[in-house]
């Protein structure tokens, strides 16, 4: 499966201090 992002780094950086945003890393490997 190809790696793809849901949001760009630039868009994420604009909201890094926003309390209304939750940043969650949900990467996993089933192998």
PDBQT receptor file of N, H, CA, C and O in Angstrom, charges set to zero:
ATOM      1  N   UNK A   1       0.839  -1.178   0.000  1.00  0.00    +0.000 N 
ATOM      2  CA  UNK A   1       0.000   0.000   0.000  1.00  0.00    +0.000 C 
ATOM      3  C   UNK A   1       0.884   1.242   0.000  1.00  0.00    +0.000 C 
ATOM      4  O   UNK A   1       1.857   1.321   0.751  1.00  0.00    +0.000 OA
ATOM      5  N   UNK A   2       0.548   2.186  -0.827  1.00  0.00    +0.000 N 
ATOM      6  H   UNK A   2      -0.242   2.121  -1.437  1.00  0.00    +0.000 HD
ATOM      7  CA  UNK A   2       1.327   3.418  -0.933  1.00  0.00    +0.000 C 
ATOM      8  C   UNK A   2       1.043   4.335   0.257  1.00  0.00    +0.000 C 
ATOM      9  O   UNK A   2      -0.080   4.403   0.756  1.00  0.00    +0.000 OA
ATOM     10  N   UNK A   3       2.073   5.025   0.690  1.00  0.00    +0.000 N 
ATOM     11  H   UNK A   3       2.985   4.969   0.285  1.00  0.00    +0.000 HD
ATOM     12  CA  UNK A   3       1.947   5.978   1.789  1.00  0.00    +0.000 C 
ATOM     13  C   UNK A   3       1.324   7.270   1.284  1.00  0.00    +0.000 C 
ATOM     14  O   UNK A   3       1.783   7.841   0.295  1.00  0.00    +0.000 OA
ATOM     15  N   UNK A   4       0.284   7.729   1.958  1.00  0.00    +0.000 N 
ATOM     16  H   UNK A   4      -0.089   7.265   2.762  1.00  0.00    +0.000 HD
ATOM     17  CA  UNK A   4      -0.359   8.998   1.605  1.00  0.00    +0.000 C 
ATOM     18  C   UNK A   4      -0.707   9.742   2.888  1.00  0.00    +0.000 C 
ATOM     19  O   UNK A   4      -1.045   9.124   3.897  1.00  0.00    +0.000 OA
ATOM     20  N   UNK A   5      -0.627  11.058   2.849  1.00  0.00    +0.000 N 
ATOM     21  H   UNK A   5      -0.353  11.560   2.029  1.00  0.00    +0.000 HD
ATOM     22  CA  UNK A   5      -0.998  11.861   4.007  1.00  0.00    +0.000 C 
ATOM     23  C   UNK A   5      -2.438  12.342   3.869  1.00  0.00    +0.000 C 
ATOM     24  O   UNK A   5      -2.955  12.481   2.760  1.00  0.00    +0.000 OA
ATOM     25  N   UNK A   6      -3.073  12.591   4.998  1.00  0.00    +0.000 N 
ATOM     26  H   UNK A   6      -2.653  12.478   5.899  1.00  0.00    +0.000 HD
ATOM     27  CA  UNK A   6      -4.427  13.133   5.003  1.00  0.00    +0.000 C 
ATOM     28  C   UNK A   6      -4.429  14.650   4.994  1.00  0.00    +0.000 C 
ATOM     29  O   UNK A   6      -5.406  15.278   4.586  1.00  0.00    +0.000 OA
ATOM     30  N   UNK A   7      -3.314  15.241   5.453  1.00  0.00    +0.000 N 
ATOM     31  H   UNK A   7      -2.521  14.731   5.784  1.00  0.00    +0.000 HD
ATOM     32  CA  UNK A   7      -3.198  16.695   5.534  1.00  0.00    +0.000 C 
ATOM     33  C   UNK A   7      -1.745  17.060   5.250  1.00  0.00    +0.000 C 
ATOM     34  O   UNK A   7      -0.830  16.316   5.603  1.00  0.00    +0.000 OA
ATOM     35  N   UNK A   8      -1.543  18.181   4.626  1.00  0.00    +0.000 N 
ATOM     36  H   UNK A   8      -2.285  18.786   4.339  1.00  0.00    +0.000 HD
ATOM     37  CA  UNK A   8      -0.170  18.596   4.319  1.00  0.00    +0.000 C 
ATOM     38  C   UNK A   8       0.514  19.128   5.574  1.00  0.00    +0.000 C 
ATOM     39  O   UNK A   8      -0.146  19.542   6.526  1.00  0.00    +0.000 OA
ATOM     40  N   UNK A   9       1.827  19.110   5.562  1.00  0.00    +0.000 N 
ATOM     41  H   UNK A   9       2.363  18.773   4.788  1.00  0.00    +0.000 HD
ATOM     42  CA  UNK A   9       2.600  19.641   6.689  1.00  0.00    +0.000 C 
ATOM     43  C   UNK A   9       2.325  21.126   6.878  1.00  0.00    +0.000 C 
ATOM     44  O   UNK A   9       2.277  21.605   8.011  1.00  0.00    +0.000 OA
ATOM     45  N   UNK A  10       2.147  21.855   5.794  1.00  0.00    +0.000 N 
ATOM     46  H   UNK A  10       2.186  21.466   4.874  1.00  0.00    +0.000 HD
ATOM     47  CA  UNK A  10       1.864  23.295   5.883  1.00  0.00    +0.000 C 
ATOM     48  C   UNK A  10       0.516  23.552   6.557  1.00  0.00    +0.000 C 
ATOM     49  O   UNK A  10       0.404  24.443   7.399  1.00  0.00    +0.000 OA
ATOM     50  N   UNK A  11      -0.504  22.779   6.191  1.00  0.00    +0.000 N 
ATOM     51  H   UNK A  11      -0.413  22.055   5.507  1.00  0.00    +0.000 HD
ATOM     52  CA  UNK A  11      -1.815  22.939   6.823  1.00  0.00    +0.000 C 
ATOM     53  C   UNK A  11      -1.768  22.555   8.298  1.00  0.00    +0.000 C 
ATOM     54  O   UNK A  11      -2.378  23.221   9.133  1.00  0.00    +0.000 OA
ATOM     55  N   UNK A  12      -1.060  21.506   8.615  1.00  0.00    +0.000 N 
ATOM     56  H   UNK A  12      -0.563  20.964   7.936  1.00  0.00    +0.000 HD
ATOM     57  CA  UNK A  12      -0.921  21.082  10.005  1.00  0.00    +0.000 C 
ATOM     58  C   UNK A  12      -0.193  22.136  10.829  1.00  0.00    +0.000 C 
ATOM     59  O   UNK A  12      -0.575  22.402  11.969  1.00  0.00    +0.000 OA
ATOM     60  N   UNK A  13       0.833  22.729  10.276  1.00  0.00    +0.000 N 
ATOM     61  H   UNK A  13       1.143  22.513   9.350  1.00  0.00    +0.000 HD
ATOM     62  CA  UNK A  13       1.609  23.750  10.986  1.00  0.00    +0.000 C 
ATOM     63  C   UNK A  13       0.745  24.958  11.345  1.00  0.00    +0.000 C 
ATOM     64  O   UNK A  13       0.987  25.610  12.362  1.00  0.00    +0.000 OA
ATOM     65  N   UNK A  14      -0.245  25.258  10.532  1.00  0.00    +0.000 N 
ATOM     66  H   UNK A  14      -0.441  24.729   9.706  1.00  0.00    +0.000 HD
ATOM     67  CA  UNK A  14      -1.128  26.390  10.818  1.00  0.00    +0.000 C 
ATOM     68  C   UNK A  14      -1.988  26.146  12.056  1.00  0.00    +0.000 C 
ATOM     69  O   UNK A  14      -2.483  27.096  12.662  1.00  0.00    +0.000 OA
ATOM     70  N   UNK A  15      -2.167  24.886  12.432  1.00  0.00    +0.000 N 
ATOM     71  H   UNK A  15      -1.764  24.115  11.940  1.00  0.00    +0.000 HD
ATOM     72  CA  UNK A  15      -3.061  24.542  13.546  1.00  0.00    +0.000 C 
ATOM     73  C   UNK A  15      -2.328  23.888  14.713  1.00  0.00    +0.000 C 
ATOM     74  O   UNK A  15      -2.974  23.316  15.591  1.00  0.00    +0.000 OA
ATOM     75  N   UNK A  16      -1.014  23.957  14.747  1.00  0.00    +0.000 N 
ATOM     76  H   UNK A  16      -0.490  24.422  14.033  1.00  0.00    +0.000 HD
ATOM     77  CA  UNK A  16      -0.223  23.256  15.757  1.00  0.00    +0.000 C 
ATOM     78  C   UNK A  16      -0.547  23.730  17.179  1.00  0.00    +0.000 C 
ATOM     79  O   UNK A  16      -0.442  22.947  18.123  1.00  0.00    +0.000 OA
ATOM     80  N   UNK A  17      -0.934  24.988  17.345  1.00  0.00    +0.000 N 
ATOM     81  H   UNK A  17      -1.018  25.624  16.578  1.00  0.00    +0.000 HD
ATOM     82  CA  UNK A  17      -1.276  25.535  18.663  1.00  0.00    +0.000 C 
ATOM     83  C   UNK A  17      -2.788  25.619  18.896  1.00  0.00    +0.000 C 
ATOM     84  O   UNK A  17      -3.229  26.171  19.904  1.00  0.00    +0.000 OA
ATOM     85  N   UNK A  18      -3.566  25.086  17.989  1.00  0.00    +0.000 N 
ATOM     86  H   UNK A  18      -3.208  24.637  17.170  1.00  0.00    +0.000 HD
ATOM     87  CA  UNK A  18      -5.025  25.164  18.068  1.00  0.00    +0.000 C 
ATOM     88  C   UNK A  18      -5.558  24.078  19.004  1.00  0.00    +0.000 C 
ATOM     89  O   UNK A  18      -5.383  22.888  18.741  1.00  0.00    +0.000 OA
ATOM     90  N   UNK A  19      -6.206  24.491  20.095  1.00  0.00    +0.000 N 
ATOM     91  H   UNK A  19      -6.347  25.457  20.308  1.00  0.00    +0.000 HD
ATOM     92  CA  UNK A  19      -6.748  23.536  21.069  1.00  0.00    +0.000 C 
ATOM     93  C   UNK A  19      -7.929  22.737  20.528  1.00  0.00    +0.000 C 
ATOM     94  O   UNK A  19      -8.312  21.727  21.118  1.00  0.00    +0.000 OA
ATOM     95  N   UNK A  20      -8.507  23.172  19.422  1.00  0.00    +0.000 N 
ATOM     96  H   UNK A  20      -8.197  23.993  18.943  1.00  0.00    +0.000 HD
ATOM     97  CA  UNK A  20      -9.638  22.461  18.830  1.00  0.00    +0.000 C 
ATOM     98  C   UNK A  20      -9.200  21.343  17.890  1.00  0.00    +0.000 C 
ATOM     99  O   UNK A  20     -10.039  20.616  17.357  1.00  0.00    +0.000 OA
ATOM    100  N   UNK A  21      -7.899  21.201  17.685  1.00  0.00    +0.000 N 
ATOM    101  H   UNK A  21      -7.218  21.792  18.118  1.00  0.00    +0.000 HD
ATOM    102  CA  UNK A  21      -7.366  20.163  16.812  1.00  0.00    +0.000 C 
ATOM    103  C   UNK A  21      -6.674  19.097  17.653  1.00  0.00    +0.000 C 
ATOM    104  O   UNK A  21      -5.961  19.416  18.604  1.00  0.00    +0.000 OA
ATOM    105  N   UNK A  22      -6.884  17.841  17.302  1.00  0.00    +0.000 N 
ATOM    106  H   UNK A  22      -7.463  17.582  16.530  1.00  0.00    +0.000 HD
ATOM    107  CA  UNK A  22      -6.181  16.721  17.927  1.00  0.00    +0.000 C 
ATOM    108  C   UNK A  22      -5.350  16.053  16.842  1.00  0.00    +0.000 C 
ATOM    109  O   UNK A  22      -5.869  15.692  15.786  1.00  0.00    +0.000 OA
ATOM    110  N   UNK A  23      -4.063  15.890  17.104  1.00  0.00    +0.000 N 
ATOM    111  H   UNK A  23      -3.641  16.183  17.962  1.00  0.00    +0.000 HD
ATOM    112  CA  UNK A  23      -3.167  15.244  16.150  1.00  0.00    +0.000 C 
ATOM    113  C   UNK A  23      -2.868  13.839  16.644  1.00  0.00    +0.000 C 
ATOM    114  O   UNK A  23      -2.338  13.653  17.739  1.00  0.00    +0.000 OA
ATOM    115  N   UNK A  24      -3.208  12.867  15.838  1.00  0.00    +0.000 N 
ATOM    116  H   UNK A  24      -3.638  13.018  14.948  1.00  0.00    +0.000 HD
ATOM    117  CA  UNK A  24      -3.099  11.467  16.212  1.00  0.00    +0.000 C 
ATOM    118  C   UNK A  24      -2.342  10.713  15.131  1.00  0.00    +0.000 C 
ATOM    119  O   UNK A  24      -2.701  10.763  13.954  1.00  0.00    +0.000 OA
ATOM    120  N   UNK A  25      -1.304  10.024  15.539  1.00  0.00    +0.000 N 
ATOM    121  H   UNK A  25      -1.013   9.984  16.495  1.00  0.00    +0.000 HD
ATOM    122  CA  UNK A  25      -0.535   9.191  14.620  1.00  0.00    +0.000 C 
ATOM    123  C   UNK A  25      -1.066   7.765  14.764  1.00  0.00    +0.000 C 
ATOM    124  O   UNK A  25      -0.897   7.140  15.811  1.00  0.00    +0.000 OA
ATOM    125  N   UNK A  26      -1.702   7.257  13.720  1.00  0.00    +0.000 N 
ATOM    126  H   UNK A  26      -1.838   7.765  12.870  1.00  0.00    +0.000 HD
ATOM    127  CA  UNK A  26      -2.311   5.924  13.805  1.00  0.00    +0.000 C 
ATOM    128  C   UNK A  26      -1.671   4.940  12.820  1.00  0.00    +0.000 C 
ATOM    129  O   UNK A  26      -2.333   4.034  12.315  1.00  0.00    +0.000 OA
ATOM    130  N   UNK A  27      -0.374   5.132  12.556  1.00  0.00    +0.000 N 
ATOM    131  H   UNK A  27       0.164   5.869  12.966  1.00  0.00    +0.000 HD
ATOM    132  CA  UNK A  27       0.323   4.184  11.678  1.00  0.00    +0.000 C 
ATOM    133  C   UNK A  27       0.428   2.826  12.381  1.00  0.00    +0.000 C 
ATOM    134  O   UNK A  27       0.551   2.754  13.604  1.00  0.00    +0.000 OA
ATOM    135  N   UNK A  28       0.379   1.759  11.590  1.00  0.00    +0.000 N 
ATOM    136  H   UNK A  28       0.280   1.818  10.597  1.00  0.00    +0.000 HD
ATOM    137  CA  UNK A  28       0.526   0.416  12.143  1.00  0.00    +0.000 C 
ATOM    138  C   UNK A  28       1.017  -0.538  11.053  1.00  0.00    +0.000 C 
ATOM    139  O   UNK A  28       0.995  -0.221   9.864  1.00  0.00    +0.000 OA
ATOM    140  N   UNK A  29       1.445  -1.677  11.486  1.00  0.00    +0.000 N 
ATOM    141  H   UNK A  29       1.462  -1.934  12.452  1.00  0.00    +0.000 HD
ATOM    142  CA  UNK A  29       1.934  -2.712  10.575  1.00  0.00    +0.000 C 
ATOM    143  C   UNK A  29       1.316  -4.035  11.012  1.00  0.00    +0.000 C 
ATOM    144  O   UNK A  29       1.571  -4.504  12.121  1.00  0.00    +0.000 OA
ATOM    145  N   UNK A  30       0.513  -4.631  10.154  1.00  0.00    +0.000 N 
ATOM    146  H   UNK A  30       0.305  -4.250   9.253  1.00  0.00    +0.000 HD
ATOM    147  CA  UNK A  30      -0.170  -5.874  10.503  1.00  0.00    +0.000 C 
ATOM    148  C   UNK A  30       0.671  -7.114  10.226  1.00  0.00    +0.000 C 
ATOM    149  O   UNK A  30       0.276  -8.225  10.580  1.00  0.00    +0.000 OA
ATOM    150  N   UNK A  31       1.810  -6.934   9.607  1.00  0.00    +0.000 N 
ATOM    151  H   UNK A  31       2.131  -6.031   9.320  1.00  0.00    +0.000 HD
ATOM    152  CA  UNK A  31       2.649  -8.084   9.258  1.00  0.00    +0.000 C 
ATOM    153  C   UNK A  31       3.428  -8.599  10.444  1.00  0.00    +0.000 C 
ATOM    154  O   UNK A  31       4.182  -9.564  10.316  1.00  0.00    +0.000 OA
TER     155      UNK A  31
